[in-house]
Every structure is written in C-alpha cells, then in structure tokens.
Amino acid sequence: LTVLVEHHRRVVGRRELARLAGLADLSNRRCDSVLVDLRRVLGPDSIITVRGRGWRLAGHALPRAAAMVACPA
C-alpha cells in the first residue's frame, strides 16, 4: 500500500511493486494476492489495473490509503 500511495500519480508494474514492497524474493504472483487483499479493505475500484502495465491507486482512494499508511493498525 505504501508503494501505491507514494507513486499514486503513475502506473507501477509487478516487478517494481515487488521490489519496492520487499516481495522480490517471493513468487511473481504474490503482488496479485496482496492487491486482492488491499481491494477488500479499500474497495474494489480503489486500485486500477492497467492491463499489461501494472496498477495505480485511484484518486478517490488516496486519502484513506494515505491514512492507513500513516497510522498502521
């Protein structure tokens, strides 16, 4: 979530997301699993999939996501 908040103005690809989130040593699809979990918390339309390129955080989801990053549970 931190990676998507920090790069909310652009699309972040799977490799970059995995590297920046510290998931690079795990399965290539681990990012997909994490994104499913984030969508459950933030809402299904909170993370936009850009086919063939990656993902970006939807503008309307930024305030809630930033608050979650700033104040983890």
Biotite code that builds the C-alpha atoms (Angstrom):
import biotite.structure as struc

atoms = struc.array([
    struc.Atom([0.000, 0.000, 0.000], chain_id="A", res_id=1, res_name="LEU", atom_name="CA", element="C"),
    struc.Atom([2.864, 2.345, 0.809], chain_id="A", res_id=2, res_name="THR", atom_name="CA", element="C"),
    struc.Atom([4.307, 1.891, -2.682], chain_id="A", res_id=3, res_name="VAL", atom_name="CA", element="C"),
    struc.Atom([0.987, 2.695, -4.344], chain_id="A", res_id=4, res_name="LEU", atom_name="CA", element="C"),
    struc.Atom([0.470, 5.759, -2.140], chain_id="A", res_id=5, res_name="VAL", atom_name="CA", element="C"),
    struc.Atom([3.983, 7.071, -2.816], chain_id="A", res_id=6, res_name="GLU", atom_name="CA", element="C"),
    struc.Atom([3.599, 6.540, -6.577], chain_id="A", res_id=7, res_name="HIS", atom_name="CA", element="C"),
    struc.Atom([-0.120, 7.345, -6.833], chain_id="A", res_id=8, res_name="HIS", atom_name="CA", element="C"),
    struc.Atom([0.268, 9.507, -9.936], chain_id="A", res_id=9, res_name="ARG", atom_name="CA", element="C"),
    struc.Atom([1.610, 6.702, -12.144], chain_id="A", res_id=10, res_name="ARG", atom_name="CA", element="C"),
    struc.Atom([1.272, 3.026, -13.014], chain_id="A", res_id=11, res_name="VAL", atom_name="CA", element="C"),
    struc.Atom([3.524, 0.661, -11.054], chain_id="A", res_id=12, res_name="VAL", atom_name="CA", element="C"),
    struc.Atom([4.442, -2.643, -12.722], chain_id="A", res_id=13, res_name="GLY", atom_name="CA", element="C"),
    struc.Atom([4.635, -6.026, -10.989], chain_id="A", res_id=14, res_name="ARG", atom_name="CA", element="C"),
    struc.Atom([8.446, -6.163, -10.807], chain_id="A", res_id=15, res_name="ARG", atom_name="CA", element="C"),
    struc.Atom([8.782, -2.627, -9.497], chain_id="A", res_id=16, res_name="GLU", atom_name="CA", element="C"),
    struc.Atom([5.975, -3.138, -6.997], chain_id="A", res_id=17, res_name="LEU", atom_name="CA", element="C"),
    struc.Atom([7.541, -6.382, -5.756], chain_id="A", res_id=18, res_name="ALA", atom_name="CA", element="C"),
    struc.Atom([10.973, -4.789, -5.459], chain_id="A", res_id=19, res_name="ARG", atom_name="CA", element="C"),
    struc.Atom([9.787, -1.662, -3.650], chain_id="A", res_id=20, res_name="LEU", atom_name="CA", element="C"),
    struc.Atom([7.478, -3.620, -1.338], chain_id="A", res_id=21, res_name="ALA", atom_name="CA", element="C"),
    struc.Atom([10.179, -6.113, -0.380], chain_id="A", res_id=22, res_name="GLY", atom_name="CA", element="C"),
    struc.Atom([8.451, -9.012, -2.140], chain_id="A", res_id=23, res_name="LEU", atom_name="CA", element="C"),
    struc.Atom([11.030, -9.521, -4.896], chain_id="A", res_id=24, res_name="ALA", atom_name="CA", element="C"),
    struc.Atom([12.232, -12.848, -3.472], chain_id="A", res_id=25, res_name="ASP", atom_name="CA", element="C"),
    struc.Atom([8.717, -14.310, -3.432], chain_id="A", res_id=26, res_name="LEU", atom_name="CA", element="C"),
    struc.Atom([6.507, -15.661, -6.217], chain_id="A", res_id=27, res_name="SER", atom_name="CA", element="C"),
    struc.Atom([5.848, -13.361, -9.173], chain_id="A", res_id=28, res_name="ASN", atom_name="CA", element="C"),
    struc.Atom([2.134, -13.530, -8.387], chain_id="A", res_id=29, res_name="ARG", atom_name="CA", element="C"),
    struc.Atom([2.499, -12.504, -4.744], chain_id="A", res_id=30, res_name="ARG", atom_name="CA", element="C"),
    struc.Atom([1.747, -8.893, -5.735], chain_id="A", res_id=31, res_name="CYS", atom_name="CA", element="C"),
    struc.Atom([-1.565, -10.041, -7.212], chain_id="A", res_id=32, res_name="ASP", atom_name="CA", element="C"),
    struc.Atom([-2.505, -11.656, -3.927], chain_id="A", res_id=33, res_name="SER", atom_name="CA", element="C"),
    struc.Atom([-1.576, -8.553, -1.948], chain_id="A", res_id=34, res_name="VAL", atom_name="CA", element="C"),
    struc.Atom([-3.619, -6.367, -4.297], chain_id="A", res_id=35, res_name="LEU", atom_name="CA", element="C"),
    struc.Atom([-6.676, -8.587, -3.816], chain_id="A", res_id=36, res_name="VAL", atom_name="CA", element="C"),
    struc.Atom([-6.359, -8.096, -0.067], chain_id="A", res_id=37, res_name="ASP", atom_name="CA", element="C"),
    struc.Atom([-5.944, -4.321, -0.457], chain_id="A", res_id=38, res_name="LEU", atom_name="CA", element="C"),
    struc.Atom([-9.048, -4.142, -2.652], chain_id="A", res_id=39, res_name="ARG", atom_name="CA", element="C"),
    struc.Atom([-11.015, -5.936, 0.055], chain_id="A", res_id=40, res_name="ARG", atom_name="CA", element="C"),
    struc.Atom([-10.044, -3.241, 2.537], chain_id="A", res_id=41, res_name="VAL", atom_name="CA", element="C"),
    struc.Atom([-10.187, -0.143, 0.308], chain_id="A", res_id=42, res_name="LEU", atom_name="CA", element="C"),
    struc.Atom([-12.951, -1.187, -2.097], chain_id="A", res_id=43, res_name="GLY", atom_name="CA", element="C"),
    struc.Atom([-12.963, -2.971, -5.438], chain_id="A", res_id=44, res_name="PRO", atom_name="CA", element="C"),
    struc.Atom([-12.457, 0.178, -7.500], chain_id="A", res_id=45, res_name="ASP", atom_name="CA", element="C"),
    struc.Atom([-9.659, 1.586, -5.335], chain_id="A", res_id=46, res_name="SER", atom_name="CA", element="C"),
    struc.Atom([-6.798, 0.074, -7.324], chain_id="A", res_id=47, res_name="ILE", atom_name="CA", element="C"),
    struc.Atom([-6.935, 0.462, -11.079], chain_id="A", res_id=48, res_name="ILE", atom_name="CA", element="C"),
    struc.Atom([-5.478, -2.311, -13.224], chain_id="A", res_id=49, res_name="THR", atom_name="CA", element="C"),
    struc.Atom([-3.768, -1.067, -16.374], chain_id="A", res_id=50, res_name="VAL", atom_name="CA", element="C"),
    struc.Atom([-3.599, -4.211, -18.468], chain_id="A", res_id=51, res_name="ARG", atom_name="CA", element="C"),
    struc.Atom([-0.092, -5.193, -19.473], chain_id="A", res_id=52, res_name="GLY", atom_name="CA", element="C"),
    struc.Atom([1.479, -2.407, -17.411], chain_id="A", res_id=53, res_name="ARG", atom_name="CA", element="C"),
    struc.Atom([0.545, -2.683, -13.733], chain_id="A", res_id=54, res_name="GLY", atom_name="CA", element="C"),
    struc.Atom([-1.593, -0.867, -11.199], chain_id="A", res_id=55, res_name="TRP", atom_name="CA", element="C"),
    struc.Atom([-2.223, 2.554, -9.762], chain_id="A", res_id=56, res_name="ARG", atom_name="CA", element="C"),
    struc.Atom([-4.194, 3.865, -6.843], chain_id="A", res_id=57, res_name="LEU", atom_name="CA", element="C"),
    struc.Atom([-7.484, 5.546, -7.762], chain_id="A", res_id=58, res_name="ALA", atom_name="CA", element="C"),
    struc.Atom([-7.664, 9.209, -6.783], chain_id="A", res_id=59, res_name="GLY", atom_name="CA", element="C"),
    struc.Atom([-10.707, 8.747, -4.569], chain_id="A", res_id=60, res_name="HIS", atom_name="CA", element="C"),
    struc.Atom([-8.880, 6.030, -2.575], chain_id="A", res_id=61, res_name="ALA", atom_name="CA", element="C"),
    struc.Atom([-5.778, 8.120, -1.876], chain_id="A", res_id=62, res_name="LEU", atom_name="CA", element="C"),
    struc.Atom([-6.954, 9.839, 1.356], chain_id="A", res_id=63, res_name="PRO", atom_name="CA", element="C"),
    struc.Atom([-7.978, 6.565, 3.026], chain_id="A", res_id=64, res_name="ARG", atom_name="CA", element="C"),
    struc.Atom([-4.891, 4.699, 1.787], chain_id="A", res_id=65, res_name="ALA", atom_name="CA", element="C"),
    struc.Atom([-2.572, 7.504, 2.947], chain_id="A", res_id=66, res_name="ALA", atom_name="CA", element="C"),
    struc.Atom([-4.235, 7.494, 6.365], chain_id="A", res_id=67, res_name="ALA", atom_name="CA", element="C"),
    struc.Atom([-3.737, 3.722, 6.619], chain_id="A", res_id=68, res_name="MET", atom_name="CA", element="C"),
    struc.Atom([-0.078, 4.062, 5.710], chain_id="A", res_id=69, res_name="VAL", atom_name="CA", element="C"),
    struc.Atom([0.446, 6.902, 8.183], chain_id="A", res_id=70, res_name="ALA", atom_name="CA", element="C"),
    struc.Atom([-1.313, 5.127, 11.039], chain_id="A", res_id=71, res_name="CYS", atom_name="CA", element="C"),
    struc.Atom([-0.937, 1.328, 10.672], chain_id="A", res_id=72, res_name="PRO", atom_name="CA", element="C"),
    struc.Atom([-3.178, -0.800, 12.860], chain_id="A", res_id=73, res_name="ALA", atom_name="CA", element="C"),
])
